Amino acid sequence: MSDLQISLLAIGVLVVGAVYVYNWLQERGLRRRLREAFGRTHQDVLLRGDEDGASLEGRLEPQFQPAVPARGTHAAEDDADPASPTGSPESAAEPGSPAGPGLDPALEYVAEIESSAAIAEPVIAELTRKISSCGKPSRAAGYDAARGEWDDLARGAGGRYTQLRLALQLVNRAGPVNVAQLATFCDAVKICAEKIPACASCPDTQGALESARELDAFCADVDVAVGVNVVAENGGAFSGTRIRGLAEAAGFKLEPDGIFHYRDEQRHTLFTLDNHEPAPFLPERIKGLSTHGITLLMDVPRVADGIRVFERMLEIAAGLAAALNGKLVDDNRAALSDAGITRIKEQLRSIHAAMKSRGIAPGSERARRLFS
């Protein structure tokens, strides 16, 4: 081979390598934004391949496979299960026992302390401090015998409760509760009861750990995000001030995390707008920022009306693309087709149906707690 041929071959290898590295960096950036905006890494239905190998317009489209119902606290068909999510938290409490406000045995491990006298405030304060350091969200409720009512425990509320219920969440986006976390929680409850003294009740921990693993596996199957991108054409760029003006006019609000949030009347995030490149839209730096693209993301399990919200996100994205003189694409930089959008809607329906069958309504308090 001549020197010219060798040089051309080397240049070709460099170009192919550069394209590969660029695509890898773009996907890595999307994963980072998902973690920052919503917590644990999601799957993106625009990035997943079709398990059946069917392609549409030269690219793989996602195919959602409904999860097989798991055993344990979330088997919706098991009416005898006291922790079944198909019933209310109150119905899951022991017969004849008043229920703690907001505690959800379907999602939480609930222990109890019962005393013959009012439990002192310092004891309650120490207990709540210890269970809050277990590594999972925790809650506590106290029973006021004089009023016959349960209260959410708050600082300074001790001295009138004879019964406590303590709850440790089994699963969130950090994964399922582990042996050490649950043991620390139970130890804190038992040590508190010994100080009072009082009776402590901690349910079966092995059953709770198994239920946590099963629930976490189900959540992983439905924990997806839908993302669409608006990118500049012909090597152009969008200015940060222009993006901010258009985003706020569309109903977004730029928040301290450097991401624009589109919220509902209850202040729940429906979808977000983020920089397609690594730099966040920090309020103090956005004036000097420019980017080649922006990404809109919807956190599927945390949205109640997924189809309607997805359509609204697409509508806003199309408006932004027109105003910025950009184009609307997926993460393969292919234009969104009607067939692709239809496929995404079918997946959203499947995901929401699977969640509802497990008693976890998308966008509900239960879903927001699990997917946090």
C-alpha positions as CSV (number, residue, x, y, z in Angstrom):
1,M,0.0,0.0,0.0
2,S,1.2,3.5,-0.8
3,D,1.6,6.2,1.9
4,L,-1.5,7.9,0.5
5,Q,-3.6,4.8,1.0
6,I,-2.4,4.2,4.5
7,S,-3.1,7.9,5.4
8,L,-6.7,7.6,4.0
9,L,-7.3,4.4,5.9
10,A,-6.0,6.0,9.1
11,I,-8.3,9.0,8.6
12,G,-11.2,6.7,7.9
13,V,-10.6,4.8,11.2
14,L,-10.3,8.1,13.1
15,V,-13.6,9.4,11.7
16,V,-15.5,6.2,12.5
17,G,-14.0,6.2,16.0
18,A,-15.0,9.8,16.5
19,V,-18.6,9.1,15.5
20,Y,-18.7,6.2,17.9
21,V,-17.3,8.2,20.8
22,Y,-19.7,11.1,20.1
23,N,-22.8,8.8,20.2
24,W,-21.5,7.1,23.4
25,L,-21.1,10.5,25.0
26,Q,-24.6,11.6,24.0
27,E,-26.1,8.5,25.5
28,R,-24.1,8.8,28.6
29,G,-25.2,12.4,28.9
30,L,-28.9,11.3,28.7
31,R,-28.4,8.7,31.4
32,R,-26.8,11.4,33.7
33,R,-29.7,13.7,33.1
34,L,-32.2,11.0,34.0
35,R,-30.4,10.3,37.3
36,E,-30.2,14.0,38.2
37,A,-33.8,14.8,37.3
38,F,-35.6,11.7,38.7
39,G,-33.3,9.5,40.8
40,R,-32.3,6.0,39.9
41,T,-31.4,5.4,36.2
42,H,-34.4,4.8,34.0
43,Q,-34.8,2.9,30.9
44,D,-35.8,5.2,28.0
45,V,-38.3,3.7,25.7
46,L,-36.7,5.6,22.8
47,L,-33.4,3.9,23.5
48,R,-34.5,0.3,24.2
49,G,-34.3,-2.2,21.4
50,D,-37.2,-4.4,20.4
51,E,-36.7,-7.9,21.9
52,D,-38.4,-9.5,19.0
53,G,-36.0,-7.9,16.6
54,A,-38.7,-6.0,14.7
55,S,-37.5,-2.7,13.2
56,L,-39.3,0.3,12.0
57,E,-37.9,2.7,9.5
58,G,-34.4,1.4,10.0
59,R,-34.2,1.6,13.7
60,L,-35.3,-0.6,16.6
61,E,-38.4,0.4,18.4
62,P,-39.2,-0.5,22.0
63,Q,-41.3,-3.5,23.0
64,F,-42.7,-3.6,26.5
65,Q,-43.1,-7.1,28.0
66,P,-45.6,-7.1,30.9
67,A,-44.1,-8.4,34.1
68,V,-45.3,-11.6,35.6
69,P,-47.1,-10.9,38.9
70,A,-44.7,-11.6,41.8
71,R,-45.5,-13.2,45.1
72,G,-45.5,-11.4,48.4
73,T,-47.0,-8.2,49.6
74,H,-47.9,-7.0,46.1
75,A,-49.8,-10.0,44.7
76,A,-53.0,-8.1,43.8
77,E,-55.0,-11.3,43.4
78,D,-54.3,-12.5,47.0
79,D,-57.2,-11.1,48.9
80,A,-56.0,-12.7,52.1
81,D,-52.8,-10.9,52.1
82,P,-53.1,-8.1,54.8
83,A,-50.4,-6.0,53.0
84,S,-52.1,-6.2,49.6
85,P,-52.0,-2.9,47.8
86,T,-55.5,-3.4,46.5
87,G,-56.8,-2.5,49.9
88,S,-56.3,0.7,51.8
89,P,-53.6,1.0,54.5
90,E,-56.3,1.1,57.1
91,S,-57.7,-2.3,56.0
92,A,-54.2,-3.7,56.3
93,A,-54.0,-3.0,60.0
94,E,-54.7,-5.6,62.6
95,P,-58.4,-6.2,63.3
96,G,-59.7,-3.9,66.0
97,S,-56.5,-1.8,66.0
98,P,-56.5,1.8,65.0
99,A,-54.5,2.5,61.9
100,G,-51.6,4.9,61.8
101,P,-52.2,7.8,59.4
102,G,-50.7,7.4,56.0
103,L,-48.7,4.3,56.9
104,D,-48.8,1.8,54.0
105,P,-47.9,-1.9,54.9
106,A,-47.9,-2.6,51.2
107,L,-44.7,-0.5,50.8
108,E,-43.4,-0.3,54.4
109,Y,-42.2,-2.5,57.2
110,V,-44.3,-1.4,60.1
111,A,-43.2,-2.1,63.8
112,E,-45.1,-1.2,66.9
113,I,-44.4,-0.1,70.5
114,E,-47.2,-0.3,73.1
115,S,-46.9,1.1,76.6
116,S,-49.2,1.3,79.6
117,A,-48.2,5.0,80.1
118,A,-47.5,8.0,78.0
119,I,-44.1,7.8,76.2
120,A,-41.7,10.7,77.0
121,E,-40.7,13.2,74.4
122,P,-36.9,12.5,74.7
123,V,-37.5,8.8,74.0
124,I,-39.6,9.5,70.9
125,A,-37.1,12.1,69.6
126,E,-34.2,9.6,70.0
127,L,-36.2,6.8,68.3
128,T,-37.2,8.9,65.3
129,R,-33.6,10.1,64.9
130,K,-32.3,6.6,64.8
131,I,-34.9,5.2,62.4
132,S,-34.3,8.2,60.1
133,S,-30.7,7.2,59.7
134,C,-31.4,3.6,58.5
135,G,-30.8,4.5,54.9
136,K,-34.5,4.3,53.7
137,P,-37.4,6.8,54.1
138,S,-39.1,6.3,57.5
139,R,-42.3,7.6,59.1
140,A,-43.9,7.4,62.6
141,A,-47.3,7.7,64.0
142,G,-48.5,8.0,67.6
143,Y,-51.8,7.0,69.2
144,D,-53.4,9.5,71.6
145,A,-55.5,7.4,73.9
146,A,-57.3,10.5,75.4
147,R,-58.6,11.5,71.9
148,G,-58.7,8.0,70.4
149,E,-56.8,9.2,67.3
150,W,-53.5,8.6,65.5
151,D,-51.2,11.5,64.7
152,D,-48.1,11.9,62.5
153,L,-45.3,12.2,65.0
154,A,-43.7,15.7,65.0
155,R,-41.1,17.3,67.2
156,G,-42.4,18.2,70.6
157,A,-45.4,16.0,70.3
158,G,-44.4,13.4,72.9
159,G,-45.8,12.9,76.3
160,R,-49.3,11.9,75.2
161,Y,-48.8,8.8,73.1
162,T,-49.1,5.3,74.6
163,Q,-48.7,3.5,71.3
164,L,-46.3,4.1,68.4
165,R,-46.1,2.7,64.9
166,L,-42.8,3.0,63.0
167,A,-42.5,2.4,59.3
168,L,-39.4,1.9,57.1
169,Q,-40.0,2.0,53.3
170,L,-39.1,-1.3,51.6
171,V,-38.2,0.1,48.1
172,N,-37.2,3.3,46.4
173,R,-35.0,4.1,43.4
174,A,-31.9,3.3,45.4
175,G,-33.1,-0.3,45.5
176,P,-34.7,-2.6,48.1
177,V,-34.1,-2.4,51.8
178,N,-31.2,-4.6,52.9
179,V,-30.5,-6.8,55.9
180,A,-28.4,-4.3,57.7
181,Q,-30.9,-1.4,57.2
182,L,-33.8,-3.5,58.5
183,A,-31.8,-4.9,61.4
184,T,-30.8,-1.3,62.4
185,F,-34.5,-0.3,62.3
186,C,-35.6,-3.2,64.5
187,D,-32.8,-2.7,67.0
188,A,-33.8,1.0,67.4
189,V,-37.4,0.0,68.0
190,K,-36.5,-2.7,70.6
191,I,-34.0,-0.6,72.4
192,C,-36.6,2.2,72.7
193,A,-39.1,-0.3,74.1
194,E,-36.7,-1.5,76.7
195,K,-36.1,2.0,78.0
196,I,-39.7,2.8,78.5
197,P,-40.4,-0.1,79.3
198,A,-42.9,-1.3,76.7
199,C,-43.8,-4.1,74.4
200,A,-42.2,-4.0,70.9
201,S,-43.5,-5.9,67.9
202,C,-41.4,-6.4,64.8
203,P,-42.9,-8.5,62.0
204,D,-40.9,-11.2,60.1
205,T,-37.9,-9.6,58.6
206,Q,-37.1,-12.4,56.1
207,G,-40.6,-12.1,54.6
208,A,-40.1,-8.3,54.4
209,L,-36.8,-8.7,52.6
210,E,-38.2,-11.1,50.1
211,S,-41.2,-8.9,49.4
212,A,-38.8,-5.9,49.0
213,R,-36.7,-7.8,46.4
214,E,-39.8,-8.8,44.4
215,L,-41.3,-5.3,44.5
216,D,-38.0,-3.8,43.4
217,A,-37.8,-6.2,40.5
218,F,-41.3,-5.2,39.4
219,C,-40.5,-1.5,39.7
220,A,-37.3,-1.9,37.6
221,D,-39.4,-3.4,34.8
222,V,-41.8,-0.3,34.7
223,D,-39.3,2.4,35.6
224,V,-38.9,4.0,32.3
225,A,-38.7,7.5,30.9
226,V,-39.7,9.0,27.5
227,G,-37.3,11.5,26.0
228,V,-37.5,13.6,22.9
229,N,-34.9,16.1,21.6
230,V,-34.9,19.4,19.8
231,V,-31.6,19.8,18.0
232,A,-30.1,22.7,16.0
233,E,-29.7,22.2,12.3
234,N,-26.6,22.7,10.1
235,G,-24.3,23.0,13.1
236,G,-26.2,25.9,14.7
237,A,-26.8,26.5,18.4
238,F,-29.5,27.8,20.7
239,S,-28.8,30.5,23.2
240,G,-29.6,30.0,26.9
241,T,-31.7,33.2,27.1
242,R,-33.8,32.2,24.1
243,I,-34.4,28.7,25.5
244,R,-35.4,30.2,28.9
245,G,-37.8,32.7,27.3
246,L,-39.5,30.1,25.2
247,A,-39.6,27.5,28.0
248,E,-41.1,29.8,30.5
249,A,-43.7,31.0,28.0
250,A,-44.7,27.3,27.5
251,G,-45.2,26.8,31.3
252,F,-41.8,25.6,32.5
253,K,-40.0,27.0,35.5
254,L,-36.2,26.9,35.8
255,E,-35.3,25.4,39.2
256,P,-32.0,25.4,41.2
257,D,-31.1,21.9,39.9
258,G,-30.5,23.5,36.5
259,I,-33.5,21.9,34.9
260,F,-36.8,23.3,33.7
261,H,-39.8,21.6,35.3
262,Y,-43.3,21.5,33.9
263,R,-45.6,21.0,36.9
264,D,-49.3,20.4,37.5
265,E,-51.6,22.2,39.9
266,Q,-50.4,20.0,42.8
267,R,-46.8,21.0,42.0
268,H,-45.9,17.5,40.7
269,T,-43.4,17.4,37.8
270,L,-45.0,16.1,34.6
271,F,-41.9,16.4,32.5
272,T,-38.7,18.4,32.4
273,L,-36.5,20.3,29.9
274,D,-32.8,19.9,30.2
275,N,-29.6,20.7,28.2
276,H,-28.8,17.9,25.7
277,E,-25.2,18.7,26.5
278,P,-23.6,18.2,30.0
279,A,-23.8,21.7,31.3
280,P,-27.0,22.3,33.3
281,F,-29.1,25.5,32.8
282,L,-28.0,27.1,36.1
283,P,-29.9,30.4,36.6
284,E,-26.7,32.4,37.2
285,R,-25.0,31.1,34.0
286,I,-27.8,30.6,31.5
287,K,-27.2,34.0,29.9
288,G,-23.8,33.0,28.6
289,L,-24.7,29.5,27.7
290,S,-25.4,28.1,24.2
291,T,-26.2,24.5,23.2
292,H,-26.8,22.3,20.2
293,G,-29.9,20.7,21.6
294,I,-32.4,20.3,24.4
295,T,-34.1,17.2,25.8
296,L,-37.6,16.9,27.2
297,L,-38.2,13.9,29.6
298,M,-41.3,12.3,31.1
299,D,-40.9,10.1,34.2
300,V,-43.5,7.5,33.3
301,P,-44.4,5.9,36.7
302,R,-44.8,9.3,38.4
303,V,-47.3,10.6,35.9
304,A,-51.0,9.8,36.2
305,D,-52.3,10.4,32.7
306,G,-49.3,9.3,30.7
307,I,-50.9,9.5,27.2
308,R,-52.2,13.0,27.7
309,V,-49.0,14.2,29.3
310,F,-46.9,12.6,26.5
311,E,-49.0,14.4,23.9
312,R,-48.6,17.7,25.7
313,M,-44.9,17.2,25.9
314,L,-44.7,16.4,22.1
315,E,-46.8,19.5,21.4
316,I,-44.5,21.8,23.4
317,A,-41.4,20.1,21.9
318,A,-42.7,20.7,18.4
319,G,-43.4,24.4,19.3
320,L,-39.9,24.8,20.6
321,A,-38.4,23.2,17.5
322,A,-40.4,25.6,15.3
323,A,-39.4,28.7,17.4
324,L,-35.8,27.7,17.6
325,N,-35.5,26.7,14.0
326,G,-34.5,23.2,15.1
327,K,-35.8,19.7,14.5
328,L,-37.5,17.2,16.7
329,V,-35.6,13.8,16.9
330,D,-35.2,10.8,19.1
331,D,-31.9,9.8,20.7
332,N,-30.8,8.1,17.5
333,R,-31.2,11.5,15.9
334,A,-34.0,10.1,13.7
335,A,-37.1,12.2,13.1
336,L,-40.0,11.0,15.3
337,S,-42.5,9.2,13.0
338,D,-46.2,8.7,13.6
339,A,-45.7,5.0,13.8
340,G,-43.0,5.5,16.5
341,I,-45.2,7.8,18.5
342,T,-48.0,5.2,18.3
343,R,-45.7,2.5,19.5
344,I,-44.7,4.6,22.5
345,K,-48.3,5.3,23.4
346,E,-49.0,1.5,23.4
347,Q,-46.1,1.0,25.8
348,L,-47.3,3.7,28.1
349,R,-50.7,2.0,28.2
350,S,-49.0,-1.4,29.0
351,I,-46.8,0.1,31.7
352,H,-49.7,1.9,33.4
353,A,-51.9,-1.2,33.2
354,A,-49.2,-3.3,34.8
355,M,-48.8,-0.8,37.6
356,K,-52.5,-0.6,38.3
357,S,-52.7,-4.4,38.4
358,R,-50.2,-4.2,41.3
359,G,-52.2,-1.6,43.1
360,I,-49.6,1.1,42.3
361,A,-51.6,3.7,40.3
362,P,-49.2,5.8,38.1
363,G,-48.8,9.3,39.6
364,S,-50.3,8.3,42.9
365,E,-48.6,9.0,46.3
366,R,-47.7,5.3,46.4
367,A,-46.0,5.6,43.0
368,R,-44.2,8.8,43.9
369,R,-42.8,7.2,47.0
370,L,-41.6,4.1,45.3
371,F,-40.1,5.9,42.3
372,S,-38.2,8.5,44.3
